[in-house]
């Protein structure tokens, strides 16, 4: 790896950590240059704007999410075992030590929901892709005979996504020590409601 690529990787990693502490808007070229002992112009050479840098932070979050949640979930057998693994890993993602501020996507969604621009567009695309992936996992449960054939797969994905958001709120804001247990019970109830 070239020195420039190493520096860029180091910048993105630190920016991801800053976003975990301060939010996506806390990621600025000036503050990051100070943290990394780089000149602003040197950092600017890697990222032409604050928006470009923030976009790279979200891309790093997506890369980590694929590595920590999606790829391991795909190793589980198709159908209900995979769906359960996906939900379990998705809930655990919020507590993963590689995410010091919790889920970067939930944090960024609060900051970006009413703003237009490439950063918001990228975030929206990641979340739509995730919902589509979850919907596909539910369809595999139907095909495997684990779920009734008449269920609304998109509705199930919507409700499971809501459980993840609720878990995040209870765990991070309310500091509920039972957040994981409640999320798991709610998911099991959702699964039972559509099983054959």
N, CA, C and O of each residue as an XYZ file, in Angstrom:
784
protein
N       0.840     -1.176      0.000
C       0.000      0.000      0.000
C       0.890      1.246      0.000
O       1.866      1.318      0.747
N       0.553      2.207     -0.827
C       1.355      3.428     -0.911
C       1.171      4.283      0.341
O       0.206      4.129      1.089
N       2.128      5.189      0.544
C       2.053      6.076      1.712
C       0.787      6.925      1.658
O       0.143      7.147      2.683
N       0.430      7.400      0.468
C      -0.791      8.198      0.311
C      -2.035      7.406      0.673
O      -2.943      7.924      1.323
N      -2.072      6.128      0.244
C      -3.221      5.267      0.561
C      -3.286      4.983      2.058
O      -4.366      4.958      2.648
N      -2.116      4.768      2.670
C      -2.074      4.548      4.124
C      -2.575      5.769      4.875
O      -3.338      5.644      5.834
N      -2.151      6.941      4.446
C      -2.588      8.179      5.096
C      -4.095      8.351      4.949
O      -4.790      8.706      5.901
N      -4.581      8.094      3.752
C      -6.032      8.210      3.510
C      -6.803      7.248      4.405
O      -7.823      7.623      4.982
N      -6.326      6.015      4.524
C      -6.975      5.016      5.375
C      -6.975      5.462      6.842
O      -7.962      5.297      7.558
N      -5.851      6.027      7.264
C      -5.735      6.511      8.645
C      -6.698      7.674      8.891
O      -7.301      7.766      9.960
N      -6.840      8.545      7.919
C      -7.760      9.678      8.029
C      -9.198      9.180      8.155
O      -9.947      9.635      9.019
N      -9.571      8.248      7.292
C     -10.943      7.730      7.306
C     -11.231      7.029      8.625
O     -12.303      7.208      9.204
N     -10.277      6.229      9.104
C     -10.481      5.531     10.372
C     -10.691      6.527     11.511
O     -11.599      6.360     12.325
N      -9.858      7.556     11.569
C      -9.998      8.556     12.636
C     -11.302      9.331     12.472
O     -11.982      9.619     13.457
N     -11.651      9.667     11.239
C     -12.901     10.397     10.990
C     -14.105      9.567     11.435
O     -15.081     10.102     11.960
N     -14.022      8.257     11.218
C     -15.106      7.366     11.652
C     -15.239      7.401     13.172
O     -16.352      7.437     13.698
N     -14.118      7.392     13.874
C     -14.132      7.456     15.335
C     -14.683      8.800     15.818
O     -15.444      8.852     16.785
N     -14.298      9.880     15.145
C     -14.806     11.207     15.499
C     -16.315     11.257     15.295
O     -17.041     11.787     16.136
N     -16.783     10.711     14.187
C     -18.223     10.693     13.917
C     -18.968      9.921     14.995
O     -20.098     10.268     15.341
N     -18.339      8.870     15.531
C     -18.952      8.116     16.618
C     -19.120      8.945     17.883
O     -20.086      8.772     18.626
N     -18.174      9.843     18.121
C     -18.233     10.698     19.321
C     -19.061     11.957     19.104
O     -19.835     12.358     19.973
N     -18.894     12.581     17.934
C     -19.450     13.919     17.714
C     -20.542     13.983     16.652
O     -21.138     15.040     16.442
N     -20.808     12.873     15.986
C     -21.771     12.889     14.902
C     -21.091     13.205     13.579
O     -19.937     13.632     13.549
N     -21.804     12.995     12.504
C     -21.248     13.187     11.168
C     -20.889     14.659     10.928
O     -19.946     14.956     10.195
N     -21.634     15.569     11.539
C     -21.337     16.994     11.388
C     -20.088     17.386     12.168
O     -19.499     18.434     11.905
N     -19.682     16.558     13.121
C     -18.456     16.822     13.877
C     -17.199     16.496     13.096
O     -16.093     16.832     13.519
N     -17.369     15.839     11.954
C     -16.233     15.485     11.108
C     -15.943     16.660     10.187
O     -16.643     16.889      9.201
N     -14.894     17.400     10.532
C     -14.492     18.546      9.712
C     -13.013     18.407      9.369
O     -12.249     17.785     10.107
N     -12.631     18.977      8.268
C     -11.243     18.891      7.814
C     -10.307     19.544      8.825
O      -9.244     18.999      9.122
N     -10.685     20.701      9.357
C      -9.831     21.402     10.316
C      -9.605     20.605     11.595
O      -8.466     20.427     12.025
N     -10.687     20.123     12.204
C     -10.572     19.370     13.462
C      -9.803     18.073     13.251
O      -8.999     17.678     14.095
N     -10.047     17.417     12.134
C      -9.364     16.156     11.845
C      -7.878     16.380     11.579
O      -7.043     15.586     12.010
N      -7.552     17.445     10.879
C      -6.145     17.775     10.626
C      -5.421     17.974     11.958
O      -4.295     17.507     12.128
N      -6.060     18.663     12.896
C      -5.456     18.871     14.218
C      -5.249     17.540     14.944
O      -4.184     17.303     15.514
N      -6.267     16.669     14.923
C      -6.162     15.377     15.613
C      -5.052     14.508     15.045
O      -4.394     13.774     15.783
N      -4.842     14.587     13.744
C      -3.876     13.709     13.073
C      -2.519     14.381     12.840
O      -1.621     13.788     12.242
N      -2.380     15.609     13.311
C      -1.153     16.369     13.083
C      -0.816     16.480     11.600
O       0.331     16.295     11.192
N      -1.831     16.783     10.809
C      -1.666     17.007      9.373
C      -2.038     18.450      9.075
O      -2.762     19.084      9.843
N      -1.547     18.958      7.975
C      -1.970     20.295      7.565
C      -3.361     20.190      6.944
O      -3.743     19.147      6.415
N      -4.100     21.278      7.017
C      -5.432     21.289      6.391
C      -5.306     21.049      4.887
O      -6.114     20.337      4.290
N      -4.286     21.652      4.287
C      -4.117     21.477      2.839
C      -3.766     20.028      2.505
O      -4.197     19.501      1.480
N      -2.974     19.382      3.382
C      -2.638     17.977      3.175
C      -3.869     17.090      3.254
O      -4.041     16.175      2.448
N      -4.715     17.367      4.225
C      -5.947     16.586      4.365
C      -6.905     16.906      3.224
O      -7.592     16.025      2.709
N      -6.941     18.174      2.839
C      -7.807     18.607      1.743
C      -7.417     17.932      0.426
O      -8.259     17.727     -0.448
N      -6.128     17.588      0.293
C      -5.664     16.904     -0.922
C      -6.305     15.518     -1.055
O      -6.517     15.029     -2.165
N      -6.612     14.891      0.090
C      -7.249     13.569      0.065
C      -8.763     13.672     -0.111
O      -9.379     12.805     -0.732
N      -9.363     14.731      0.437
C     -10.814     14.924      0.389
C     -11.067     16.382      0.023
O     -10.700     17.289      0.770
N     -11.676     16.593     -1.093
C     -11.837     17.950     -1.595
C     -12.778     18.831     -0.809
O     -12.758     20.051     -0.966
N     -13.612     18.231      0.044
C     -14.562     19.036      0.807
C     -14.988     18.273      2.053
O     -14.743     17.074      2.188
N     -15.625     18.994      2.950
C     -16.179     18.371      4.155
C     -17.196     17.294      3.763
O     -17.240     16.221      4.365
N     -18.009     17.595      2.751
C     -19.014     16.627      2.305
C     -18.348     15.352      1.772
O     -18.819     14.248      2.046
N     -17.257     15.497      1.014
C     -16.531     14.324      0.512
C     -16.011     13.476      1.676
O     -16.097     12.248      1.649
N     -15.481     14.137      2.677
C     -14.965     13.432      3.855
C     -16.091     12.716      4.586
O     -15.938     11.554      4.962
N     -17.218     13.385      4.792
C     -18.351     12.766      5.477
C     -18.896     11.579      4.680
O     -19.314     10.574      5.255
N     -18.886     11.706      3.365
C     -19.316     10.599      2.513
C     -18.414      9.383      2.715
O     -18.894      8.252      2.792
N     -17.121      9.621      2.800
C     -16.175      8.525      3.021
C     -16.386      7.874      4.385
O     -16.194      6.667      4.532
N     -16.779      8.659      5.378
C     -17.084      8.101      6.701
C     -18.274      7.151      6.588
O     -18.241      6.054      7.147
N     -19.314      7.553      5.879
C     -20.474      6.671      5.705
C     -20.113      5.430      4.891
O     -20.613      4.339      5.165
N     -19.255      5.592      3.901
C     -18.810      4.428      3.118
C     -18.022      3.463      3.998
O     -18.140      2.246      3.853
N     -17.221      4.005      4.906
C     -16.489      3.154      5.849
C     -17.470      2.426      6.768
O     -17.281      1.249      7.077
N     -18.507      3.121      7.199
C     -19.540      2.472      8.008
C     -20.209      1.342      7.250
O     -20.459      0.274      7.809
N     -20.499      1.575      5.979
C     -21.116      0.532      5.145
C     -20.170     -0.659      4.990
O     -20.597     -1.811      5.065
N     -18.893     -0.378      4.775
C     -17.915     -1.460      4.639
C     -17.865     -2.297      5.923
O     -17.858     -3.527      5.870
N     -17.830     -1.627      7.059
C     -17.785     -2.334      8.343
C     -19.074     -3.114      8.589
O     -19.040     -4.229      9.109
N     -20.211     -2.526      8.212
C     -21.491     -3.214      8.401
C     -21.533     -4.497      7.566
O     -22.004     -5.536      8.030
N     -21.039     -4.411      6.338
C     -20.985     -5.608      5.489
C     -20.116     -6.686      6.141
O     -20.479     -7.862      6.161
N     -18.975     -6.273      6.669
C     -18.018     -7.201      7.257
C     -18.521     -7.809      8.578
O     -18.318     -8.995      8.838
N     -19.170     -6.991      9.395
C     -19.562     -7.418     10.742
C     -20.956     -8.034     10.791
O     -21.225     -8.893     11.630
N     -21.846     -7.598      9.892
C     -23.241     -8.062      9.954
C     -23.619     -8.917      8.749
O     -23.993    -10.079      8.911
N     -23.528     -8.367      7.563
C     -24.078     -9.039      6.378
C     -23.324    -10.324      6.024
O     -23.943    -11.378      5.876
N     -22.013    -10.252      5.889
C     -21.258    -11.446      5.473
C     -21.401    -12.597      6.463
O     -21.624    -13.728      6.031
N     -21.283    -12.365      7.774
C     -21.490    -13.484      8.706
C     -22.930    -14.022      8.666
O     -23.144    -15.224      8.820
N     -23.913    -13.138      8.460
C     -25.308    -13.596      8.388
C     -25.504    -14.512      7.180
O     -26.256    -15.484      7.249
N     -24.828    -14.200      6.078
C     -24.963    -15.012      4.866
C     -24.376    -16.413      5.032
O     -24.672    -17.304      4.236
N     -23.556    -16.614      6.047
C     -22.994    -17.939      6.288
C     -23.993    -18.872      6.964
O     -23.824    -20.091      6.944
N     -25.034    -18.296      7.564
C     -26.071    -19.116      8.202
C     -26.944    -19.754      7.125
O     -27.081    -19.198      6.035
N     -27.535    -20.912      7.416
C     -28.407    -21.553      6.427
C     -29.567    -20.642      6.021
O     -30.067    -19.851      6.821
N     -29.981    -20.774      4.760
C     -31.087    -19.953      4.246
C     -32.341    -20.152      5.080
O     -32.532    -21.186      5.721
N     -33.181    -19.142      5.053
C     -34.438    -19.220      5.774
C     -34.313    -18.628      7.168
O     -33.558    -17.681      7.391
N     -35.058    -19.196      8.096
C     -35.137    -18.635      9.440
C     -33.792    -18.547     10.162
O     -33.549    -17.551     10.843
N     -32.901    -19.546     10.046
C     -31.601    -19.392     10.718
C     -30.836    -18.146     10.244
O     -30.211    -17.459     11.052
N     -30.886    -17.859      8.944
C     -30.192    -16.684      8.411
C     -30.858    -15.394      8.897
O     -30.178    -14.441      9.278
N     -32.186    -15.374      8.880
C     -32.911    -14.190      9.327
C     -32.618    -13.892     10.793
O     -32.404    -12.739     11.166
N     -32.609    -14.929     11.618
C     -32.305    -14.744     13.043
C     -30.876    -14.252     13.233
O     -30.625    -13.374     14.059
N     -29.954    -14.806     12.484
C     -28.557    -14.384     12.579
C     -28.408    -12.924     12.145
O     -27.673    -12.157     12.767
N     -29.104    -12.552     11.085
C     -29.060    -11.175     10.610
C     -29.547    -10.223     11.694
O     -28.904     -9.208     11.961
N     -30.677    -10.540     12.321
C     -31.208     -9.662     13.355
C     -30.264     -9.599     14.559
O     -30.006     -8.521     15.095
N     -29.761    -10.737     14.972
C     -28.845    -10.791     16.127
C     -27.593     -9.942     15.874
O     -27.184     -9.160     16.732
N     -26.997    -10.101     14.705
C     -25.785     -9.332     14.377
C     -26.081     -7.850     14.221
O     -25.256     -7.009     14.577
N     -27.251     -7.528     13.692
C     -27.647     -6.140     13.499
C     -27.804     -5.449     14.857
O     -27.379     -4.307     15.029
N     -28.411     -6.142     15.813
C     -28.549     -5.584     17.162
C     -27.173     -5.463     17.816
O     -26.884     -4.460     18.470
N     -26.326     -6.474     17.644
C     -24.976     -6.439     18.227
C     -24.102     -5.350     17.603
O     -23.185     -4.844     18.251
N     -24.379     -4.993     16.358
C     -23.622     -3.967     15.640
C     -23.546     -2.676     16.455
O     -22.520     -1.996     16.454
N     -24.607     -2.351     17.133
C     -24.669     -1.119     17.918
C     -23.650     -1.112     19.058
O     -23.188     -0.049     19.474
N     -23.300     -2.298     19.563
C     -22.373     -2.397     20.696
C     -20.965     -2.807     20.276
O     -20.080     -2.943     21.121
N     -20.758     -3.000     19.002
C     -19.458     -3.468     18.538
C     -18.371     -2.451     18.883
O     -18.557     -1.256     18.653
N     -17.240     -2.903     19.432
C     -16.176     -1.965     19.798
C     -15.643     -1.142     18.629
O     -15.032     -0.095     18.838
N     -15.868     -1.604     17.411
C     -15.422     -0.845     16.241
C     -16.370      0.314     15.916
O     -16.137      1.078     14.979
N     -17.450      0.430     16.710
C     -18.423      1.519     16.555
C     -18.541      2.259     17.878
O     -19.517      2.064     18.602
N     -17.575      3.099     18.207
C     -17.548      3.703     19.544
C     -18.774      4.538     19.897
O     -19.084      4.699     21.077
N     -19.460      5.059     18.922
C     -20.646      5.870     19.202
C     -21.929      5.163     18.835
O     -22.970      5.804     18.689
N     -21.875      3.850     18.682
C     -23.064      3.114     18.259
C     -23.178      3.099     16.750
O     -22.189      3.249     16.033
N     -24.384      2.917     16.284
C     -24.629      2.796     14.839
C     -24.481      4.144     14.148
O     -25.246      5.072     14.410
N     -23.505      4.246     13.273
C     -23.244      5.481     12.537
C     -24.439      5.887     11.681
O     -24.672      7.076     11.461
N     -25.194      4.907     11.199
C     -26.318      5.204     10.321
C     -27.481      5.830     11.091
O     -28.148      6.735     10.590
N     -27.716      5.348     12.295
C     -28.788      5.930     13.111
C     -28.399      7.349     13.528
O     -29.211      8.272     13.456
N     -27.154      7.509     13.963
C     -26.681      8.839     14.349
C     -26.779      9.803     13.172
O     -27.293     10.912     13.316
N     -26.291      9.384     12.013
C     -26.303     10.256     10.832
C     -27.722     10.544     10.366
O     -27.992     11.633      9.859
N     -28.635      9.590     10.528
C     -30.011      9.817     10.064
C     -30.676     10.943     10.835
O     -31.478     11.691     10.275
N     -30.350     11.072     12.114
C     -30.904     12.167     12.915
C     -30.363     13.506     12.412
O     -31.091     14.496     12.346
N     -29.091     13.521     12.062
C     -28.461     14.763     11.595
C     -28.869     15.128     10.174
O     -29.007     16.310      9.855
N     -29.064     14.136      9.321
C     -29.229     14.393      7.891
C     -30.656     14.266      7.372
O     -30.898     14.530      6.194
N     -31.604     13.871      8.211
C     -32.931     13.556      7.690
C     -33.597     14.706      6.937
O     -34.339     14.461      5.986
N     -33.355     15.935      7.332
C     -33.990     17.071      6.664
C     -33.038     17.860      5.764
O     -33.381     18.951      5.308
N     -31.871     17.328      5.512
C     -30.897     18.030      4.663
C     -30.795     17.339      3.317
O     -30.876     16.115      3.221
N     -30.619     18.127      2.301
C     -30.423     17.566      0.968
C     -28.924     17.467      0.697
O     -28.133     18.198      1.293
N     -28.540     16.581     -0.184
C     -27.146     16.486     -0.583
C     -26.696     15.052     -0.758
O     -27.434     14.106     -0.485
N     -25.467     14.917     -1.219
C     -24.927     13.588     -1.536
C     -24.781     12.718     -0.300
O     -24.964     11.503     -0.375
N     -24.454     13.323      0.839
C     -24.262     12.537      2.055
C     -25.579     11.900      2.475
O     -25.632     10.711      2.790
N     -26.641     12.699      2.478
C     -27.958     12.162      2.830
C     -28.391     11.102      1.802
O     -28.907     10.047      2.170
N     -28.175     11.395      0.517
C     -28.560     10.446     -0.533
C     -27.862      9.097     -0.340
O     -28.474      8.042     -0.510
N     -26.585      9.145      0.015
C     -25.850      7.897      0.235
C     -26.419      7.148      1.440
O     -26.613      5.934      1.388
N     -26.683      7.870      2.512
C     -27.242      7.249      3.712
C     -28.587      6.598      3.409
O     -28.840      5.467      3.825
N     -29.441      7.304      2.690
C     -30.756      6.765      2.325
C     -30.583      5.487      1.500
O     -31.288      4.503      1.720
N     -29.657      5.505      0.564
C     -29.423      4.321     -0.274
C     -28.979      3.125      0.568
O     -29.429      2.005      0.332
N     -28.098      3.352      1.550
C     -27.651      2.230      2.386
C     -28.812      1.638      3.166
O     -28.911      0.419      3.308
N     -29.690      2.495      3.674
C     -30.801      1.996      4.474
C     -31.849      1.296      3.615
O     -32.451      0.312      4.043
N     -32.065      1.799      2.416
C     -32.994      1.111      1.492
C     -32.430     -0.248      1.080
O     -33.166     -1.229      0.980
N     -31.124     -0.296      0.841
C     -30.494     -1.578      0.508
C     -30.621     -2.567      1.656
O     -30.867     -3.754      1.441
N     -30.453     -2.074      2.873
C     -30.575     -2.941      4.046
C     -31.998     -3.472      4.181
O     -32.196     -4.657      4.449
N     -32.984     -2.609      3.997
C     -34.380     -3.059      4.057
C     -34.680     -4.067      2.950
O     -35.413     -5.032      3.165
N     -34.115     -3.841      1.777
C     -34.297     -4.778      0.671
C     -33.661     -6.126      0.994
O     -34.230     -7.177      0.698
N     -32.475     -6.088      1.604
C     -31.802     -7.324      2.000
C     -32.634     -8.073      3.033
O     -32.802     -9.289      2.939
N     -33.157     -7.342      4.022
C     -33.992     -7.967      5.046
C     -35.257     -8.556      4.425
O     -35.667     -9.662      4.779
N     -35.871     -7.825      3.503
C     -37.068     -8.325      2.825
C     -36.751     -9.612      2.074
O     -37.535    -10.560      2.106
N     -35.604     -9.647      1.398
C     -35.182    -10.864      0.694
C     -34.966    -12.028      1.644
O     -35.301    -13.167      1.319
N     -34.410    -11.751      2.812
C     -34.195    -12.809      3.812
C     -35.533    -13.355      4.304
O     -35.659    -14.551      4.568
N     -36.532    -12.477      4.426
C     -37.871    -12.918      4.838
C     -38.489    -13.775      3.740
O     -39.121    -14.792      4.027
N     -38.308    -13.368      2.479
C     -38.842    -14.172      1.354
C     -38.231    -15.574      1.341
O     -38.909    -16.554      1.031
N     -36.952    -15.656      1.680
C     -36.323    -16.983      1.757
C     -36.954    -17.829      2.854
O     -37.019    -19.051      2.728
N     -37.415    -17.201      3.921
C     -38.119    -17.930      4.988
C     -39.438    -18.499      4.475
O     -39.838    -19.607      4.833
N     -40.105    -17.713      3.625
C     -41.357    -18.195      3.015
C     -41.044    -19.363      2.086
O     -41.702    -20.402      2.138
N     -40.020    -19.183      1.226
C     -39.658    -20.245      0.275
C     -39.226    -21.522      0.975
O     -39.475    -22.620      0.478
N     -38.583    -21.385      2.125
C     -38.119    -22.559      2.881
C     -39.247    -23.206      3.677
O     -39.052    -24.262      4.278
N     -40.427    -22.581      3.688
C     -41.558    -23.129      4.426
C     -41.541    -22.770      5.912
O     -42.322    -23.314      6.693
N     -40.652    -21.857      6.300
C     -40.588    -21.443      7.708
C     -41.682    -20.435      8.057
O     -42.142    -20.378      9.197
N     -42.098    -19.635      7.062
C     -43.136    -18.625      7.268
C     -44.314    -18.925      6.354
O     -44.157    -19.574      5.320
N     -45.485    -18.454      6.735
C     -46.684    -18.633      5.921
C     -46.497    -17.954      4.555
O     -45.826    -16.925      4.475
N     -47.067    -18.499      3.503
C     -46.885    -17.915      2.165
C     -47.618    -16.594      1.961
O     -47.316    -15.863      1.017
N     -48.573    -16.277      2.825
C     -49.379    -15.067      2.624
C     -48.843    -13.838      3.366
O     -49.512    -12.806      3.395
N     -47.656    -13.928      3.962
C     -47.190    -12.788      4.757
C     -46.681    -11.663      3.866
O     -46.284    -11.888      2.723
N     -46.700    -10.470      4.399
C     -46.174     -9.290      3.723
C     -44.707     -9.153      4.146
O     -44.413     -8.693      5.249
N     -43.796     -9.553      3.261
C     -42.360     -9.575      3.584
C     -41.815     -8.179      3.864
O     -40.968     -8.003      4.739
N     -42.303     -7.188      3.120
C     -41.845     -5.813      3.349
C     -42.297     -5.301      4.714
O     -41.563     -4.576      5.386
N     -43.506     -5.680      5.119
C     -44.000     -5.265      6.432
C     -43.161     -5.892      7.541
O     -42.840     -5.232      8.530
N     -42.807     -7.160      7.377
C     -41.960     -7.822      8.376
C     -40.622     -7.085      8.484
O     -40.151     -6.815      9.589
N     -40.011     -6.761      7.344
C     -38.723     -6.052      7.345
C     -38.865     -4.688      8.014
O     -37.984     -4.262      8.760
N     -39.969     -4.012      7.746
C     -40.233     -2.705      8.355
C     -40.293     -2.842      9.887
O     -39.699     -2.043     10.611
N     -41.004     -3.844     10.359
C     -41.140     -4.031     11.807
C     -39.816     -4.446     12.448
O     -39.498     -3.993     13.548
N     -39.043     -5.296     11.780
C     -37.737     -5.701     12.314
C     -36.798     -4.499     12.389
O     -36.054     -4.347     13.359
N     -36.833     -3.653     11.369
C     -36.027     -2.430     11.358
C     -36.425     -1.543     12.542
O     -35.568     -0.966     13.211
N     -37.723     -1.443     12.791
C     -38.220     -0.675     13.926
C     -37.711     -1.213     15.252
O     -37.431     -0.442     16.170
N     -37.591     -2.524     15.359
C     -37.060     -3.128     16.587
C     -35.594     -2.751     16.796
O     -35.163     -2.527     17.927
N     -34.830     -2.681     15.705
C     -33.427     -2.277     15.813
C     -33.340     -0.820     16.274
O     -32.523     -0.484     17.131
N     -34.178      0.035     15.708
C     -34.178      1.441     16.116
C     -34.581      1.585     17.579
O     -33.994      2.373     18.321
N     -35.576      0.828     17.979
C     -36.022      0.858     19.378
C     -34.909      0.377     20.304
O     -34.664      0.971     21.353
N     -34.243     -0.698     19.910
C     -33.129     -1.213     20.714
C     -32.072     -0.135     20.898
O     -31.575      0.071     22.005
N     -31.730      0.551     19.817
C     -30.725      1.599     19.888
C     -31.129      2.684     20.877
O     -30.309      3.138     21.676
N     -32.374      3.095     20.826
C     -32.882      4.143     21.720
C     -32.806      3.694     23.188
O     -32.336      4.431     24.054
N     -33.274      2.484     23.439
C     -33.276      1.991     24.816
C     -31.859      1.754     25.338
O     -31.564      2.039     26.499
N     -30.995      1.237     24.486
C     -29.627      0.942     24.930
C     -28.798      2.200     25.098
O     -28.155      2.382     26.132
N     -28.802      3.072     24.098
C     -27.883      4.201     24.104
C     -28.418      5.405     24.876
O     -27.696      5.996     25.679
N     -29.664      5.769     24.643
C     -30.192      6.951     25.319
C     -30.664      6.620     26.740
O     -30.288      7.294     27.699
N     -31.479      5.593     26.863
C     -32.045      5.256     28.177
C     -31.132      4.370     29.013
O     -31.372      4.167     30.203
N     -30.085      3.844     28.386
C     -29.123      2.961     29.058
C     -29.814      1.805     29.798
O     -29.472      1.463     30.930
N     -30.784      1.231     29.119
C     -31.538      0.109     29.668
C     -30.688     -1.152     29.584
O     -30.341     -1.576     28.481
N     -30.340     -1.767     30.714
C     -29.507     -2.973     30.676
C     -30.225     -4.173     30.051
O     -29.589     -5.173     29.719
N     -31.531     -4.073     29.894
C     -32.303     -5.175     29.310
C     -32.665     -4.937     27.845
O     -33.514     -5.639     27.296
N     -32.035     -3.964     27.217
C     -32.397     -3.600     25.838
C     -32.279     -4.783     24.885
O     -33.177     -5.016     24.075
N     -31.173     -5.537     24.973
C     -30.985     -6.685     24.065
C     -32.044     -7.751     24.307
O     -32.600     -8.313     23.363
N     -32.313     -8.020     25.565
C     -33.302     -9.048     25.915
C     -34.674     -8.665     25.359
O     -35.375     -9.503     24.792
N     -35.051     -7.401     25.525
C     -36.359     -6.950     25.028
C     -36.418     -6.999     23.505
O     -37.435     -7.396     22.937
N     -35.339     -6.601     22.844
C     -35.314     -6.650     21.378
C     -35.434     -8.086     20.887
O     -36.150     -8.368     19.927
N     -34.727     -8.984     21.554
C     -34.765    -10.397     21.170
C     -36.168    -10.984     21.364
O     -36.664    -11.712     20.504
N     -36.798    -10.667     22.485
C     -38.163    -11.163     22.740
C     -39.146    -10.613     21.712
O     -40.010    -11.338     21.220
N     -39.008     -9.329     21.393
C     -39.905     -8.710     20.418
C     -39.725     -9.349     19.041
O     -40.702     -9.570     18.326
N     -38.477     -9.645     18.668
C     -38.226    -10.279     17.379
C     -38.812    -11.691     17.354
O     -39.417    -12.096     16.361
N     -38.635    -12.433     18.436
C     -39.195    -13.795     18.500
C     -40.721    -13.753     18.381
O     -41.318    -14.613     17.734
N     -41.342    -12.763     18.999
C     -42.797    -12.610     18.898
C     -43.193    -12.311     17.452
O     -44.177    -12.853     16.949
N     -42.425    -11.450     16.789
C     -42.689    -11.135     15.388
C     -42.558    -12.384     14.519
O     -43.388    -12.627     13.643
N     -41.523    -13.166     14.764
C     -41.317    -14.410     14.004
C     -42.481    -15.362     14.238
O     -43.015    -15.919     13.279
N     -42.887    -15.561     15.483
C     -43.998    -16.485     15.790
C     -45.282    -16.049     15.095
O     -46.099    -16.892     14.726
N     -45.468    -14.761     14.913
C     -46.717    -14.277     14.323
C     -46.845    -14.643     12.842
O     -47.944    -14.571     12.290
N     -45.753    -15.031     12.191
C     -45.829    -15.350     10.757
C     -45.422    -16.786     10.450
O     -45.383    -17.182      9.285
N     -45.117    -17.570     11.484
C     -44.721    -18.963     11.227
C     -45.931    -19.791     10.857
O     -47.069    -19.459     11.190
N     -45.654    -20.877     10.162
C     -46.720    -21.793      9.742
C     -47.328    -22.475     10.949
O     -48.244    -23.285     10.804
